[in-house]
Amino acid sequence: MKSLRLVLLLALGAVLLSSCTLVSPNAAPVHVPRSNVPLGLLNKTIPGTNQARVRFAHQPVYIVDATGRLAPSSRIVPSPPTLKSVLQQLLLGPSKIEASAGYTSALPTTLNLDSATVRNGVGYINLATPLDTLSVSQQLLAVGQLVLTADEAGATKGIVVQVLGVVQQLLTPNGRRLTLVSTKNFQSLLNG
């Protein structure tokens, strides 16, 4: 009987304590003075670094819209944007909202980007696997996504795609295969 009374008393205490909080609720926001924010979290630079800053920029990437055409979509990348950082955002594919609206990507989700640089207006993209394993229509859209996105990232003269250092012949909408493709080759795939 003594142990039953003890268990009931502990249960009652637990119920009473579970209905309490240590922080009283406040219906209105409370202003916290800048002097009370710890660790330099309001500084213009990253705490614990040598005055480092991170700035971001909006950068367009091209994805496949619901009609099967290429359309720009905005992504946030560190500023100044590099070809590699922009292409990494492209390889992530459409956002959940874009996907629910029917947007897709022709680029395989397993595609690995080894490197991407711009030299003299030409983007050099080194991939781990070739794009010619895709169907013809997917190849065209995938290369279009790469070249149009790269153009926005500074590769204004076109792109050269390499797989493990070997330059690839890229399919264009007119049926030709070229090593250097530019946005003018893929204008016909744009929406609008």
Secondary structure as UniProt FT lines:
FT   HELIX           2..18
FT   HELIX           34..36
FT   HELIX           38..40
FT   TURN            41..42
FT   TURN            47..48
FT   STRAND          56..64
FT   TURN            66..67
FT   STRAND          70..78
FT   HELIX           83..91
FT   HELIX           96..100
FT   TURN            101..102
FT   TURN            109..110
FT   STRAND          113..119
FT   TURN            120..121
FT   STRAND          122..127
FT   TURN            132..133
FT   HELIX           136..152
FT   TURN            153..154
FT   TURN            156..157
FT   STRAND          158..163
FT   TURN            164..165
FT   STRAND          166..167
FT   STRAND          170..171
FT   TURN            173..174
FT   STRAND          177..178
FT   HELIX           183..189
//
